[in-house]
Amino acid sequence: MNELLIYSSISLLCMVLFYFWYRRQGQTAERKWLLQKISKKSDQQQAYVEALSQLEKPTSNINITVLVGLLIIPATFIIDYIWFNDTPLEQQVSLTQQQSTNSEAPDLESAIKQLQQKLADNPDDVEGQILYGRSMMSLQNYEYAVEAYKKANQLDPNNAYILTELAEATAFKNNTGSFLGEPEQYLSQAIEIDPYQQKAMWLQGIVFYEKLEYSEAEAIWTDLIGRVQSPNIKSTVLSQINQAREAQNKPTINVDSSISSTDAYFVVVNASEAVKTMTLNPTARLFIYAKQVNGPPMPIAATPLSQPFNWPMSVRLSDANSLNSGRKLSDFEQVEFSAKLSLSGSATPDIDDINSETKIANKNNPNVQLTITK
């Protein structure tokens, strides 16, 4: 039925085009001849004028157009039968799609076979093992992926990337969706080798979250978010940070403002074991300061944190924390950060204050890690 409609439409279009073309061709020549005759004075001038008026009527070409149409319609079906073996249109499309699918499938299969052959000839090819592991992960053949990454790890045992991929493949192979156990061990090794391997940091945060260590999960994800560039990844990590904060009864961070802000710094404050085991007065508070490098002692921005202290703790400093509207955090390319634990809870310096080291950060690297040490 679809073929009939298609060919009928094509035939009708051809007939219309032929009609106007034929009419135009005939009228042009005849009109030119009649106008020449009319311009010359003669006894038959009136007859020429009447002939010209008749020329404008369309009836004279219809019969020829119908005749041509009667030839076009069967011709299209004959051509279809000769060229396409009378195959219905739906079947032609289906065959085309099937041929396209069949032509792509062997390429992937042959590529994997070639890679397998290369690894059989040279099993010590680290890049080949990584590529094979990645291919098996995409095909959800997790057992083969684990074997490939384990082989790669044997060949290059101090590679944080390989250990991270091995951890993920192992977690999927176990069919539990959990990174606790063996995957956690690989992640710990990866973090020890490269503390800022981004995927390892993200997965380690998941490990903390699974172990209900929400403050640790928040801290590592807060550190991670300042290191990634993709807005989509930032959005995902911020959502996870908010989940960890909600588990600690903390207010959530506004995702949009955190992504768009260019003057925000992310500070993670930890404490030594001696500080963690201290018995603190209920009034004790933690202060985080941002000061001008080699500038006056008055901080540019500051924020206090009250008890309970769930070490490590993370905080975001921006222009909203500036102490002077005419001296904003975003005005400085470099900022010096420090933290102090005030046993009295006062922002005024005191002899009993327990301070952290000072660290300098800038807008290109807005992540800071401080440790309160007694």
Secondary structure, DSSP 8 states (H G I E B T S, - for coil): -HHHHHHHHHHHHHHHHHHHHHHHHHHHHHHHHHHHHHHS--TTHHHHHHHHHHHT-GGGGHHHHHHHHHHHHHHHHHHHHHHHTT--HHHHHHHHHHHHHHHHHHHHHHHHHHHHHHHHH-TT-HHHHHHHHHHHHHTT-HHHHHHHHHHHHHHSTT-HHHHHHHHHHHHHHTTS---SSHHHHHHHHHHHH-TT-HHHHHHHHHHHHHTT-HHHHHHHHHHHHTT---HHHHHHHHHHHHHHHHHTT-----HHHHHH-SS-EEEEEEE-HHHHT----TT-EEEEEEEETTS-SS-SEEEEEES---SSEEEEE-GGGBSBTTB-GGG-SEEEEEEEEESS--SS--TT-EEB--EEEETTB-EEEEEE--
